[in-house]
Each structure stands twice: as structure tokens, then as C-alpha cells.
Amino acid sequence: MPSYKYLIVGGGMTADAAVRGIRQVDANRAIGLISAEPSPPYNRPPLSKGLWQSAKIESIWRKTESQGVEFHLGRKAQTLDSRNKRITDDQGTVYTFDKLLLATGGSPSRLPFGDDQIIYFRNLQDYQRLRGLAEQVE
């Protein structure tokens, strides 16, 4: 059972900022990060701007791993037991924590049609899917 002084649920830019803030006041204690995304935190604005022009995909990474974080990627927090300071993810892993930050962001409202034909442009995987489709037409 992974145990952390600080546990962050969410893997976006806010989670990265939180990790960096924690490291300014606590350089050594364990930080865990649970994220539904398969990638560590990255800058989202270039997905709809810079990468379509000339920026390289390597430029989006926030390098959160340099802060000594243990990542649990591709997992969703399912239950929170605040009394016992535990979270269980969608794979059944239980995490304990002293301090918890929920930094999950939002998700778009989905239309009731065309699910396989609509790209809700929110993350790196959406960019990669759209880029692949665009390159097929070029």
C-alpha cells in the first residue's frame, strides 16, 4: 500500500505547480500523484497552438519527475475515505496520505451524438489523434 506525506489526485499543470510549491517548503517527504492520463504533467496551451506550428512535442513537458514524485498514471481515484486518509483507485490500489490535494480539473460536456466522430480536444492523446487525422489528409 503506497503511503505519502502528500498525495495529489490530478495530473495537470495545477498538480505540477502544487508539487513545486511543496518542494519549496518540504524537500524530502514523499509525494504521490494519481492521474487518469497516461503521461506526466505537461503544458496544455501548446497542444492547440505551438505544436501545430513548429514547436517540438518535447517542449510541452513540465519535468515534474525532477521533483521526486512517484507517479501512478493511467489510474482514476474511485473512493476517498477522508476519516482514515485513504484513496482507492480503479485498479484496487489503496493509497494512504497525510495531506491530500484534489486537482482534477474538469471535463467537457459531451454531445448526445457522434461520439466516435467528435474529438473533445482536452489532452495530449486528443492532440495526437487529431494530428494523425490531419496528416492523413495532407
A tleap script that builds the chain and sets N, CA, C and O, in Angstrom:
source leaprc.protein.ff14SB
mol = sequence {
  NMET PRO SER TYR LYS TYR LEU ILE VAL GLY
  GLY GLY MET THR ALA ASP ALA ALA VAL ARG
  GLY ILE ARG GLN VAL ASP ALA ASN ARG ALA
  ILE GLY LEU ILE SER ALA GLU PRO SER PRO
  PRO TYR ASN ARG PRO PRO LEU SER LYS GLY
  LEU TRP GLN SER ALA LYS ILE GLU SER ILE
  TRP ARG LYS THR GLU SER GLN GLY VAL GLU
  PHE HIE LEU GLY ARG LYS ALA GLN THR LEU
  ASP SER ARG ASN LYS ARG ILE THR ASP ASP
  GLN GLY THR VAL TYR THR PHE ASP LYS LEU
  LEU LEU ALA THR GLY GLY SER PRO SER ARG
  LEU PRO PHE GLY ASP ASP GLN ILE ILE TYR
  PHE ARG ASN LEU GLN ASP TYR GLN ARG LEU
  ARG GLY LEU ALA GLU GLN VAL CGLU
}
set mol.1.N position { 0.845 -1.174 0.000 }
set mol.1.CA position { 0.000 0.000 0.000 }
set mol.1.C position { 0.898 1.246 0.000 }
set mol.1.O position { 1.583 1.509 0.988 }
set mol.2.N position { 0.900 2.012 -1.096 }
set mol.2.CA position { 1.712 3.231 -1.138 }
set mol.2.C position { 1.230 4.243 -0.086 }
set mol.2.O position { 0.031 4.454 0.097 }
set mol.3.N position { 2.187 4.848 0.586 }
set mol.3.CA position { 1.880 5.822 1.633 }
set mol.3.C position { 2.679 7.095 1.374 }
set mol.3.O position { 3.878 7.040 1.103 }
set mol.4.N position { 2.007 8.238 1.459 }
set mol.4.CA position { 2.637 9.514 1.128 }
set mol.4.C position { 2.337 10.570 2.178 }
set mol.4.O position { 1.264 10.580 2.782 }
set mol.5.N position { 3.278 11.435 2.381 }
set mol.5.CA position { 3.025 12.636 3.182 }
set mol.5.C position { 2.037 13.513 2.408 }
set mol.5.O position { 1.099 14.065 2.982 }
set mol.6.N position { 2.264 13.632 1.086 }
set mol.6.CA position { 1.415 14.446 0.222 }
set mol.6.C position { 0.928 13.584 -0.937 }
set mol.6.O position { 1.724 12.947 -1.626 }
set mol.7.N position { -0.367 13.571 -1.144 }
set mol.7.CA position { -0.949 12.849 -2.278 }
set mol.7.C position { -1.752 13.836 -3.105 }
set mol.7.O position { -2.581 14.578 -2.579 }
set mol.8.N position { -1.498 13.835 -4.400 }
set mol.8.CA position { -2.196 14.725 -5.328 }
set mol.8.C position { -2.991 13.852 -6.288 }
set mol.8.O position { -2.456 12.918 -6.887 }
set mol.9.N position { -4.268 14.166 -6.426 }
set mol.9.CA position { -5.122 13.484 -7.397 }
set mol.9.C position { -5.347 14.464 -8.535 }
set mol.9.O position { -5.977 15.506 -8.353 }
set mol.10.N position { -4.830 14.128 -9.707 }
set mol.10.CA position { -4.878 15.004 -10.876 }
set mol.10.C position { -3.473 15.120 -11.426 }
set mol.10.O position { -2.497 15.084 -10.677 }
set mol.11.N position { -3.373 15.259 -12.733 }
set mol.11.CA position { -2.042 15.258 -13.333 }
set mol.11.C position { -1.780 16.416 -14.261 }
set mol.11.O position { -0.939 16.307 -15.154 }
set mol.12.N position { -2.466 17.514 -14.082 }
set mol.12.CA position { -2.293 18.653 -14.972 }
set mol.12.C position { -1.290 19.671 -14.461 }
set mol.12.O position { -0.459 19.382 -13.600 }
set mol.13.N position { -1.389 20.853 -15.007 }
set mol.13.CA position { -0.474 21.927 -14.657 }
set mol.13.C position { -0.616 22.337 -13.195 }
set mol.13.O position { 0.365 22.730 -12.564 }
set mol.14.N position { -1.833 22.249 -12.652 }
set mol.14.CA position { -2.052 22.579 -11.244 }
set mol.14.C position { -1.331 21.587 -10.344 }
set mol.14.O position { -0.726 21.979 -9.346 }
set mol.15.N position { -1.389 20.317 -10.684 }
set mol.15.CA position { -0.681 19.304 -9.905 }
set mol.15.C position { 0.822 19.578 -9.918 }
set mol.15.O position { 1.480 19.481 -8.883 }
set mol.16.N position { 1.361 19.918 -11.077 }
set mol.16.CA position { 2.787 20.239 -11.173 }
set mol.16.C position { 3.127 21.446 -10.302 }
set mol.16.O position { 4.129 21.431 -9.587 }
set mol.17.N position { 2.304 22.485 -10.356 }
set mol.17.CA position { 2.546 23.680 -9.537 }
set mol.17.C position { 2.500 23.334 -8.049 }
set mol.17.O position { 3.281 23.865 -7.260 }
set mol.18.N position { 1.587 22.450 -7.673 }
set mol.18.CA position { 1.491 22.034 -6.274 }
set mol.18.C position { 2.753 21.291 -5.846 }
set mol.18.O position { 3.282 21.535 -4.762 }
set mol.19.N position { 3.235 20.387 -6.694 }
set mol.19.CA position { 4.464 19.652 -6.385 }
set mol.19.C position { 5.615 20.623 -6.162 }
set mol.19.O position { 6.376 20.483 -5.204 }
set mol.20.N position { 5.739 21.591 -7.034 }
set mol.20.CA position { 6.837 22.557 -6.915 }
set mol.20.C position { 6.691 23.407 -5.650 }
set mol.20.O position { 7.681 23.722 -4.990 }
set mol.21.N position { 5.456 23.773 -5.318 }
set mol.21.CA position { 5.212 24.520 -4.085 }
set mol.21.C position { 5.550 23.704 -2.850 }
set mol.21.O position { 6.151 24.216 -1.906 }
set mol.22.N position { 5.166 22.442 -2.857 }
set mol.22.CA position { 5.501 21.558 -1.730 }
set mol.22.C position { 7.018 21.461 -1.589 }
set mol.22.O position { 7.546 21.543 -0.480 }
set mol.23.N position { 7.705 21.289 -2.688 }
set mol.23.CA position { 9.163 21.128 -2.633 }
set mol.23.C position { 9.866 22.383 -2.112 }
set mol.23.O position { 10.978 22.291 -1.592 }
set mol.24.N position { 9.244 23.536 -2.241 }
set mol.24.CA position { 9.840 24.752 -1.695 }
set mol.24.C position { 9.840 24.748 -0.171 }
set mol.24.O position { 10.707 25.358 0.454 }
set mol.25.N position { 8.867 24.062 0.425 }
set mol.25.CA position { 8.776 24.037 1.890 }
set mol.25.C position { 9.145 22.683 2.492 }
set mol.25.O position { 9.401 22.587 3.693 }
set mol.26.N position { 9.173 21.648 1.671 }
set mol.26.CA position { 9.481 20.306 2.159 }
set mol.26.C position { 10.223 19.551 1.051 }
set mol.26.O position { 9.610 18.995 0.140 }
set mol.27.N position { 11.522 19.544 1.149 }
set mol.27.CA position { 12.349 18.996 0.069 }
set mol.27.C position { 12.415 17.474 0.030 }
set mol.27.O position { 12.834 16.905 -0.978 }
set mol.28.N position { 12.010 16.803 1.108 }
set mol.28.CA position { 12.316 15.383 1.188 }
set mol.28.C position { 11.144 14.423 1.336 }
set mol.28.O position { 11.271 13.254 0.971 }
set mol.29.N position { 10.042 14.860 1.843 }
set mol.29.CA position { 8.966 13.908 2.130 }
set mol.29.C position { 8.307 13.409 0.847 }
set mol.29.O position { 8.349 14.061 -0.196 }
set mol.30.N position { 7.701 12.239 0.960 }
set mol.30.CA position { 7.134 11.544 -0.198 }
set mol.30.C position { 5.905 12.257 -0.764 }
set mol.30.O position { 4.993 12.647 -0.035 }
set mol.31.N position { 5.915 12.413 -2.098 }
set mol.31.CA position { 4.776 12.959 -2.836 }
set mol.31.C position { 4.328 11.905 -3.840 }
set mol.31.O position { 5.135 11.384 -4.609 }
set mol.32.N position { 3.038 11.598 -3.826 }
set mol.32.CA position { 2.456 10.704 -4.815 }
set mol.32.C position { 1.481 11.464 -5.687 }
set mol.32.O position { 0.844 12.412 -5.227 }
set mol.33.N position { 1.357 11.062 -6.930 }
set mol.33.CA position { 0.459 11.723 -7.860 }
set mol.33.C position { -0.324 10.656 -8.631 }
set mol.33.O position { 0.260 9.815 -9.315 }
set mol.34.N position { -1.642 10.705 -8.509 }
set mol.34.CA position { -2.529 9.799 -9.237 }
set mol.34.C position { -3.159 10.591 -10.373 }
set mol.34.O position { -3.723 11.662 -10.150 }
set mol.35.N position { -3.063 10.068 -11.585 }
set mol.35.CA position { -3.629 10.760 -12.738 }
set mol.35.C position { -4.258 9.767 -13.701 }
set mol.35.O position { -3.703 8.700 -13.966 }
set mol.36.N position { -5.415 10.131 -14.219 }
set mol.36.CA position { -6.080 9.297 -15.222 }
set mol.36.C position { -5.310 9.308 -16.542 }
set mol.36.O position { -5.411 8.370 -17.332 }
set mol.37.N position { -4.551 10.361 -16.773 }
set mol.37.CA position { -3.778 10.437 -18.016 }
set mol.37.C position { -2.575 9.501 -17.959 }
set mol.37.O position { -2.028 9.253 -16.884 }
set mol.38.N position { -2.164 8.983 -19.110 }
set mol.38.CA position { -1.009 8.091 -19.136 }
set mol.38.C position { 0.330 8.831 -19.144 }
set mol.38.O position { 1.388 8.201 -19.124 }
set mol.39.N position { 0.286 10.163 -19.174 }
set mol.39.CA position { 1.503 10.974 -19.258 }
set mol.39.C position { 1.647 11.831 -18.004 }
set mol.39.O position { 0.652 12.201 -17.381 }
set mol.40.N position { 2.898 12.148 -17.635 }
set mol.40.CA position { 3.099 13.079 -16.524 }
set mol.40.C position { 2.656 14.485 -16.934 }
set mol.40.O position { 2.376 14.712 -18.112 }
set mol.41.N position { 2.583 15.439 -15.991 }
set mol.41.CA position { 2.109 16.786 -16.315 }
set mol.41.C position { 2.841 17.443 -17.488 }
set mol.41.O position { 4.053 17.302 -17.655 }
set mol.42.N position { 2.062 18.159 -18.285 }
set mol.42.CA position { 2.604 18.864 -19.448 }
set mol.42.C position { 1.834 20.166 -19.633 }
set mol.42.O position { 0.752 20.352 -19.075 }
set mol.43.N position { 2.411 21.061 -20.425 }
set mol.43.CA position { 1.764 22.339 -20.740 }
set mol.43.C position { 0.684 22.087 -21.788 }
set mol.43.O position { 0.962 21.534 -22.852 }
set mol.44.N position { -0.524 22.485 -21.491 }
set mol.44.CA position { -1.631 22.248 -22.409 }
set mol.44.C position { -1.759 23.289 -23.531 }
set mol.44.O position { -2.112 22.919 -24.650 }
set mol.45.N position { -1.487 24.570 -23.276 }
set mol.45.CA position { -1.666 25.548 -24.366 }
set mol.45.C position { -0.968 25.202 -25.673 }
set mol.45.O position { -1.546 25.451 -26.731 }
set mol.46.N position { 0.249 24.640 -25.667 }
set mol.46.CA position { 0.879 24.309 -26.954 }
set mol.46.C position { 0.127 23.256 -27.772 }
set mol.46.O position { 0.353 23.142 -28.977 }
set mol.47.N position { -0.759 22.488 -27.140 }
set mol.47.CA position { -1.499 21.475 -27.889 }
set mol.47.C position { -2.363 22.106 -28.977 }
set mol.47.O position { -2.561 21.514 -30.038 }
set mol.48.N position { -2.871 23.299 -28.714 }
set mol.48.CA position { -3.730 23.943 -29.698 }
set mol.48.C position { -3.039 25.110 -30.396 }
set mol.48.O position { -3.645 25.775 -31.237 }
set mol.49.N position { -1.785 25.364 -30.059 }
set mol.49.CA position { -1.073 26.496 -30.656 }
set mol.49.C position { 0.281 26.063 -31.206 }
set mol.49.O position { 0.411 25.786 -32.398 }
set mol.50.N position { 1.280 26.004 -30.343 }
set mol.50.CA position { 2.666 25.789 -30.762 }
set mol.50.C position { 2.935 24.517 -31.531 }
set mol.50.O position { 3.684 24.536 -32.507 }
set mol.51.N position { 2.340 23.407 -31.115 }
set mol.51.CA position { 2.621 22.141 -31.792 }
set mol.51.C position { 2.088 22.114 -33.216 }
set mol.51.O position { 2.581 21.354 -34.051 }
set mol.52.N position { 1.107 22.921 -33.494 }
set mol.52.CA position { 0.553 22.972 -34.854 }
set mol.52.C position { 1.415 23.836 -35.769 }
set mol.52.O position { 1.290 23.784 -36.992 }
set mol.53.N position { 2.282 24.623 -35.162 }
set mol.53.CA position { 3.162 25.454 -35.971 }
set mol.53.C position { 4.520 24.780 -36.091 }
set mol.53.O position { 4.737 24.002 -37.020 }
set mol.54.N position { 5.428 25.059 -35.181 }
set mol.54.CA position { 6.758 24.456 -35.334 }
set mol.54.C position { 7.347 23.916 -34.037 }
set mol.54.O position { 8.441 23.352 -34.054 }
set mol.55.N position { 6.657 24.072 -32.919 }
set mol.55.CA position { 7.197 23.587 -31.645 }
set mol.55.C position { 7.304 22.064 -31.650 }
set mol.55.O position { 6.489 21.376 -32.266 }
set mol.56.N position { 8.294 21.558 -30.973 }
set mol.56.CA position { 8.501 20.123 -30.840 }
set mol.56.C position { 7.707 19.613 -29.636 }
set mol.56.O position { 7.515 20.334 -28.658 }
set mol.57.N position { 7.256 18.376 -29.720 }
set mol.57.CA position { 6.466 17.801 -28.631 }
set mol.57.C position { 7.261 17.768 -27.323 }
set mol.57.O position { 6.670 17.834 -26.246 }
set mol.58.N position { 8.566 17.669 -27.399 }
set mol.58.CA position { 9.400 17.658 -26.193 }
set mol.58.C position { 9.251 18.946 -25.386 }
set mol.58.O position { 9.525 18.959 -24.186 }
set mol.59.N position { 8.820 20.023 -26.033 }
set mol.59.CA position { 8.715 21.314 -25.350 }
set mol.59.C position { 7.538 21.401 -24.385 }
set mol.59.O position { 7.472 22.342 -23.594 }
set mol.60.N position { 6.621 20.462 -24.424 }
set mol.60.CA position { 5.436 20.565 -23.559 }
set mol.60.C position { 5.655 20.032 -22.145 }
set mol.60.O position { 4.914 20.396 -21.232 }
set mol.61.N position { 6.655 19.180 -21.949 }
set mol.61.CA position { 6.824 18.510 -20.652 }
set mol.61.C position { 7.234 19.472 -19.555 }
set mol.61.O position { 8.097 20.326 -19.761 }
set mol.62.N position { 6.618 19.338 -18.389 }
set mol.62.CA position { 6.905 20.204 -17.244 }
set mol.62.C position { 8.032 19.645 -16.366 }
set mol.62.O position { 8.481 20.315 -15.435 }
set mol.63.N position { 8.481 18.441 -16.654 }
set mol.63.CA position { 9.597 17.809 -15.938 }
set mol.63.C position { 9.330 17.656 -14.442 }
set mol.63.O position { 10.217 17.850 -13.610 }
set mol.64.N position { 8.094 17.305 -14.125 }
set mol.64.CA position { 7.679 17.113 -12.742 }
set mol.64.C position { 8.478 15.999 -12.077 }
set mol.64.O position { 8.698 16.029 -10.866 }
set mol.65.N position { 8.913 15.019 -12.862 }
set mol.65.CA position { 9.662 13.893 -12.295 }
set mol.65.C position { 10.950 14.340 -11.621 }
set mol.65.O position { 11.468 13.637 -10.754 }
set mol.66.N position { 11.475 15.501 -12.006 }
set mol.66.CA position { 12.703 16.012 -11.391 }
set mol.66.C position { 12.469 16.460 -9.950 }
set mol.66.O position { 13.422 16.765 -9.232 }
set mol.67.N position { 11.215 16.502 -9.527 }
set mol.67.CA position { 10.869 16.943 -8.178 }
set mol.67.C position { 10.732 15.786 -7.188 }
set mol.67.O position { 10.346 15.998 -6.038 }
set mol.68.N position { 11.043 14.571 -7.624 }
set mol.68.CA position { 10.982 13.429 -6.721 }
set mol.68.C position { 9.571 12.976 -6.411 }
set mol.68.O position { 9.239 12.697 -5.259 }
set mol.69.N position { 8.744 12.903 -7.434 }
set mol.69.CA position { 7.355 12.487 -7.291 }
set mol.69.C position { 7.211 11.043 -7.753 }
set mol.69.O position { 7.869 10.620 -8.703 }
set mol.70.N position { 6.347 10.287 -7.076 }
set mol.70.CA position { 6.033 8.941 -7.534 }
set mol.70.C position { 4.709 9.009 -8.290 }
set mol.70.O position { 3.674 9.349 -7.717 }
set mol.71.N position { 4.750 8.684 -9.578 }
set mol.71.CA position { 3.573 8.764 -10.435 }
set mol.71.C position { 2.786 7.460 -10.432 }
set mol.71.O position { 3.351 6.367 -10.397 }
set mol.72.N position { 1.477 7.606 -10.470 }
set mol.72.CA position { 0.548 6.488 -10.663 }
set mol.72.C position { -0.349 6.929 -11.821 }
set mol.72.O position { -1.441 7.456 -11.613 }
set mol.73.N position { 0.135 6.702 -13.035 }
set mol.73.CA position { -0.513 7.213 -14.235 }
set mol.73.C position { -1.492 6.202 -14.808 }
set mol.73.O position { -1.354 4.996 -14.608 }
set mol.74.N position { -2.487 6.720 -15.528 }
set mol.74.CA position { -3.489 5.858 -16.129 }
set mol.74.C position { -4.409 5.236 -15.086 }
set mol.74.O position { -4.954 4.152 -15.294 }
set mol.75.N position { -4.576 5.924 -13.973 }
set mol.75.CA position { -5.428 5.427 -12.882 }
set mol.75.C position { -6.383 6.521 -12.438 }
set mol.75.O position { -6.058 7.708 -12.471 }
set mol.76.N position { -7.554 6.101 -12.027 }
set mol.76.CA position { -8.565 7.043 -11.544 }
set mol.76.C position { -8.850 6.773 -10.075 }
set mol.76.O position { -9.054 5.629 -9.669 }
set mol.77.N position { -8.860 7.828 -9.292 }
set mol.77.CA position { -9.252 7.697 -7.889 }
set mol.77.C position { -10.749 7.386 -7.865 }
set mol.77.O position { -11.550 8.102 -8.466 }
set mol.78.N position { -11.109 6.328 -7.177 }
set mol.78.CA position { -12.521 5.901 -7.143 }
set mol.78.C position { -13.193 6.239 -5.818 }
set mol.78.O position { -14.314 6.747 -5.803 }
set mol.79.N position { -12.520 5.961 -4.715 }
set mol.79.CA position { -13.136 6.226 -3.411 }
set mol.79.C position { -12.162 6.984 -2.529 }
set mol.79.O position { -10.950 6.770 -2.565 }
set mol.80.N position { -12.730 7.869 -1.742 }
set mol.80.CA position { -11.968 8.646 -0.777 }
set mol.80.C position { -12.533 8.364 0.609 }
set mol.80.O position { -13.717 8.580 0.866 }
set mol.81.N position { -11.684 7.885 1.482 }
set mol.81.CA position { -12.035 7.671 2.887 }
set mol.81.C position { -11.265 8.726 3.672 }
set mol.81.O position { -10.135 8.490 4.098 }
set mol.82.N position { -11.887 9.897 3.861 }
set mol.82.CA position { -11.179 11.015 4.483 }
set mol.82.C position { -10.885 10.763 5.962 }
set mol.82.O position { -9.874 11.236 6.480 }
set mol.83.N position { -11.742 10.039 6.629 }
set mol.83.CA position { -11.517 9.752 8.053 }
set mol.83.C position { -10.224 8.955 8.255 }
set mol.83.O position { -9.442 9.244 9.161 }
set mol.84.N position { -10.009 7.945 7.396 }
set mol.84.CA position { -8.811 7.108 7.511 }
set mol.84.C position { -7.684 7.524 6.574 }
set mol.84.O position { -6.652 6.858 6.493 }
set mol.85.N position { -7.893 8.627 5.871 }
set mol.85.CA position { -6.902 9.194 4.949 }
set mol.85.C position { -6.426 8.149 3.942 }
set mol.85.O position { -5.246 7.807 3.862 }
set mol.86.N position { -7.404 7.660 3.176 }
set mol.86.CA position { -7.121 6.631 2.168 }
set mol.86.C position { -7.874 6.935 0.887 }
set mol.86.O position { -8.990 7.455 0.908 }
set mol.87.N position { -7.245 6.601 -0.222 }
set mol.87.CA position { -7.887 6.661 -1.535 }
set mol.87.C position { -7.669 5.312 -2.195 }
set mol.87.O position { -6.593 4.723 -2.096 }
set mol.88.N position { -8.707 4.828 -2.873 }
set mol.88.CA position { -8.600 3.597 -3.648 }
set mol.88.C position { -8.790 3.957 -5.111 }
set mol.88.O position { -9.717 4.686 -5.465 }
set mol.89.N position { -7.899 3.437 -5.968 }
set mol.89.CA position { -8.016 3.744 -7.394 }
set mol.89.C position { -8.812 2.661 -8.124 }
set mol.89.O position { -9.258 1.688 -7.516 }
set mol.90.N position { -8.980 2.841 -9.424 }
set mol.90.CA position { -9.793 1.939 -10.236 }
set mol.90.C position { -9.154 0.567 -10.437 }
set mol.90.O position { -9.794 -0.336 -10.976 }
set mol.91.N position { -7.904 0.397 -10.012 }
set mol.91.CA position { -7.261 -0.913 -10.083 }
set mol.91.C position { -7.212 -1.597 -8.714 }
set mol.91.O position { -6.634 -2.673 -8.561 }
set mol.92.N position { -7.829 -0.949 -7.730 }
set mol.92.CA position { -7.898 -1.529 -6.390 }
set mol.92.C position { -6.736 -1.183 -5.484 }
set mol.92.O position { -6.687 -1.644 -4.344 }
set mol.93.N position { -5.799 -0.381 -5.965 }
set mol.93.CA position { -4.676 0.031 -5.125 }
set mol.93.C position { -5.170 1.051 -4.108 }
set mol.93.O position { -5.897 1.985 -4.445 }
set mol.94.N position { -4.760 0.854 -2.853 }
set mol.94.CA position { -5.120 1.766 -1.774 }
set mol.94.C position { -3.893 2.612 -1.447 }
set mol.94.O position { -2.795 2.085 -1.269 }
set mol.95.N position { -4.087 3.924 -1.368 }
set mol.95.CA position { -3.023 4.867 -1.049 }
set mol.95.C position { -3.391 5.533 0.272 }
set mol.95.O position { -4.553 5.870 0.501 }
set mol.96.N position { -2.406 5.720 1.133 }
set mol.96.CA position { -2.643 6.496 2.341 }
set mol.96.C position { -1.884 7.810 2.229 }
set mol.96.O position { -0.914 7.919 1.479 }
set mol.97.N position { -2.333 8.795 2.975 }
set mol.97.CA position { -1.742 10.124 2.886 }
set mol.97.C position { -1.900 10.863 4.207 }
set mol.97.O position { -2.757 10.538 5.029 }
set mol.98.N position { -1.046 11.870 4.385 }
set mol.98.CA position { -1.210 12.813 5.487 }
set mol.98.C position { -1.962 14.046 4.996 }
set mol.98.O position { -2.841 14.571 5.680 }
set mol.99.N position { -1.595 14.498 3.789 }
set mol.99.CA position { -2.237 15.676 3.193 }
set mol.99.C position { -2.646 15.328 1.775 }
set mol.99.O position { -1.915 14.650 1.053 }
set mol.100.N position { -3.819 15.798 1.385 }
set mol.100.CA position { -4.387 15.460 0.080 }
set mol.100.C position { -4.772 16.726 -0.674 }
set mol.100.O position { -5.330 17.661 -0.100 }
set mol.101.N position { -4.463 16.743 -1.978 }
set mol.101.CA position { -4.926 17.813 -2.864 }
set mol.101.C position { -5.691 17.169 -4.010 }
set mol.101.O position { -5.169 16.294 -4.700 }
set mol.102.N position { -6.926 17.604 -4.209 }
set mol.102.CA position { -7.710 17.174 -5.357 }
set mol.102.C position { -7.567 18.247 -6.427 }
set mol.102.O position { -8.105 19.345 -6.289 }
set mol.103.N position { -6.846 17.931 -7.485 }
set mol.103.CA position { -6.546 18.880 -8.566 }
set mol.103.C position { -6.955 18.245 -9.892 }
set mol.103.O position { -6.145 18.120 -10.811 }
set mol.104.N position { -8.220 17.847 -9.977 }
set mol.104.CA position { -8.667 17.027 -11.103 }
set mol.104.C position { -9.077 17.805 -12.338 }
set mol.104.O position { -9.250 17.208 -13.400 }
set mol.105.N position { -9.237 19.103 -12.238 }
set mol.105.CA position { -9.657 19.849 -13.417 }
set mol.105.C position { -11.097 19.530 -13.781 }
set mol.105.O position { -11.889 19.118 -12.934 }
set mol.106.N position { -11.421 19.723 -15.036 }
set mol.106.CA position { -12.793 19.488 -15.490 }
set mol.106.C position { -12.819 18.619 -16.716 }
set mol.106.O position { -11.785 18.233 -17.261 }
set mol.107.N position { -14.020 18.323 -17.132 }
set mol.107.CA position { -14.184 17.570 -18.375 }
set mol.107.C position { -15.324 18.209 -19.152 }
set mol.107.O position { -16.242 18.774 -18.558 }
set mol.108.N position { -15.271 18.125 -20.468 }
set mol.108.CA position { -16.282 18.803 -21.287 }
set mol.108.C position { -17.632 18.094 -21.226 }
set mol.108.O position { -17.713 16.891 -20.980 }
set mol.109.N position { -18.671 18.860 -21.453 }
set mol.109.CA position { -19.995 18.260 -21.635 }
set mol.109.C position { -19.981 17.559 -22.980 }
set mol.109.O position { -19.489 18.101 -23.970 }
set mol.110.N position { -20.510 16.382 -23.009 }
set mol.110.CA position { -20.494 15.595 -24.246 }
set mol.110.C position { -21.846 15.691 -24.949 }
set mol.110.O position { -22.903 15.693 -24.317 }
set mol.111.N position { -21.778 15.768 -26.249 }
set mol.111.CA position { -22.987 15.805 -27.062 }
set mol.111.C position { -23.596 14.411 -27.126 }
set mol.111.O position { -22.873 13.419 -27.039 }
set mol.112.N position { -24.920 14.319 -27.279 }
set mol.112.CA position { -25.573 13.003 -27.276 }
set mol.112.C position { -25.479 12.261 -28.622 }
set mol.112.O position { -26.253 11.336 -28.867 }
set mol.113.N position { -24.558 12.651 -29.477 }
set mol.113.CA position { -24.415 12.007 -30.786 }
set mol.113.C position { -22.964 12.107 -31.243 }
set mol.113.O position { -22.186 12.889 -30.696 }
set mol.114.N position { -22.608 11.318 -32.239 }
set mol.114.CA position { -21.320 11.431 -32.915 }
set mol.114.C position { -20.101 11.187 -32.054 }
set mol.114.O position { -19.031 11.721 -32.347 }
set mol.115.N position { -20.227 10.400 -31.005 }
set mol.115.CA position { -19.116 10.234 -30.073 }
set mol.115.C position { -17.826 9.781 -30.748 }
set mol.115.O position { -16.744 10.234 -30.372 }
set mol.116.N position { -17.920 8.903 -31.731 }
set mol.116.CA position { -16.717 8.423 -32.401 }
set mol.116.C position { -16.197 9.396 -33.460 }
set mol.116.O position { -15.111 9.197 -34.006 }
set mol.117.N position { -16.966 10.443 -33.750 }
set mol.117.CA position { -16.557 11.406 -34.775 }
set mol.117.C position { -16.204 12.771 -34.189 }
set mol.117.O position { -15.802 13.672 -34.926 }
set mol.118.N position { -16.346 12.934 -32.891 }
set mol.118.CA position { -16.049 14.215 -32.243 }
set mol.118.C position { -14.815 14.051 -31.369 }
set mol.118.O position { -14.736 13.121 -30.566 }
set mol.119.N position { -13.867 14.940 -31.524 }
set mol.119.CA position { -12.691 14.952 -30.657 }
set mol.119.C position { -12.888 16.102 -29.674 }
set mol.119.O position { -12.917 17.270 -30.062 }
set mol.120.N position { -13.019 15.758 -28.418 }
set mol.120.CA position { -13.108 16.770 -27.366 }
set mol.120.C position { -11.674 17.107 -26.976 }
set mol.120.O position { -11.063 16.411 -26.165 }
set mol.121.N position { -11.150 18.161 -27.551 }
set mol.121.CA position { -9.722 18.495 -27.520 }
set mol.121.C position { -9.310 18.963 -26.130 }
set mol.121.O position { -9.394 20.151 -25.817 }
set mol.122.N position { -8.858 18.012 -25.285 }
set mol.122.CA position { -8.529 18.328 -23.900 }
set mol.122.C position { -7.137 17.897 -23.467 }
set mol.122.O position { -6.596 18.438 -22.503 }
set mol.123.N position { -6.548 16.930 -24.166 }
set mol.123.CA position { -5.290 16.388 -23.647 }
set mol.123.C position { -4.354 15.969 -24.787 }
set mol.123.O position { -4.669 16.127 -25.967 }
set mol.124.N position { -3.219 15.440 -24.404 }
set mol.124.CA position { -2.200 15.050 -25.372 }
set mol.124.C position { -2.709 13.977 -26.326 }
set mol.124.O position { -2.407 14.018 -27.519 }
set mol.125.N position { -3.467 13.031 -25.824 }
set mol.125.CA position { -3.992 11.971 -26.682 }
set mol.125.C position { -4.954 12.543 -27.734 }
set mol.125.O position { -4.982 12.069 -28.870 }
set mol.126.N position { -5.736 13.554 -27.357 }
set mol.126.CA position { -6.628 14.200 -28.325 }
set mol.126.C position { -5.815 14.902 -29.417 }
set mol.126.O position { -6.139 14.806 -30.600 }
set mol.127.N position { -4.752 15.612 -29.003 }
set mol.127.CA position { -3.881 16.261 -29.984 }
set mol.127.C position { -3.299 15.229 -30.941 }
set mol.127.O position { -3.318 15.427 -32.156 }
set mol.128.N position { -2.778 14.125 -30.397 }
set mol.128.CA position { -2.146 13.114 -31.235 }
set mol.128.C position { -3.149 12.489 -32.204 }
set mol.128.O position { -2.809 12.205 -33.353 }
set mol.129.N position { -4.372 12.276 -31.748 }
set mol.129.CA position { -5.405 11.712 -32.631 }
set mol.129.C position { -5.724 12.684 -33.766 }
set mol.129.O position { -5.777 12.291 -34.931 }
set mol.130.N position { -5.939 13.959 -33.416 }
set mol.130.CA position { -6.271 14.954 -34.429 }
set mol.130.C position { -5.101 15.176 -35.385 }
set mol.130.O position { -5.302 15.331 -36.589 }
set mol.131.N position { -3.894 15.193 -34.857 }
set mol.131.CA position { -2.702 15.373 -35.706 }
set mol.131.C position { -2.589 14.223 -36.711 }
set mol.131.O position { -2.287 14.439 -37.885 }
set mol.132.N position { -2.834 13.000 -36.234 }
set mol.132.CA position { -2.796 11.842 -37.129 }
set mol.132.C position { -3.830 11.938 -38.236 }
set mol.132.O position { -3.544 11.617 -39.390 }
set mol.133.N position { -5.034 12.380 -37.887 }
set mol.133.CA position { -6.089 12.551 -38.892 }
set mol.133.C position { -5.716 13.639 -39.891 }
set mol.133.O position { -5.933 13.485 -41.093 }
set mol.134.N position { -5.154 14.742 -39.390 }
set mol.134.CA position { -4.767 15.852 -40.274 }
set mol.134.C position { -3.659 15.415 -41.231 }
set mol.134.O position { -3.658 15.815 -42.396 }
set mol.135.N position { -2.730 14.612 -40.763 }
set mol.135.CA position { -1.631 14.162 -41.617 }
set mol.135.C position { -2.103 13.181 -42.691 }
set mol.135.O position { -1.475 13.068 -43.744 }
set mol.136.N position { -3.183 12.487 -42.438 }
set mol.136.CA position { -3.741 11.574 -43.445 }
set mol.136.C position { -4.291 12.337 -44.644 }
set mol.136.O position { -4.320 11.813 -45.757 }
set mol.137.N position { -4.727 13.578 -44.417 }
set mol.137.CA position { -5.352 14.382 -45.469 }
set mol.137.C position { -4.319 15.174 -46.254 }
set mol.137.O position { -4.571 15.535 -47.404 }
set mol.138.N position { -3.185 15.449 -45.674 }
set mol.138.CA position { -2.168 16.296 -46.330 }
set mol.138.C position { -1.616 15.668 -47.581 }
set mol.138.O position { -0.758 16.255 -48.240 }
savepdb mol mol.pdb
quit
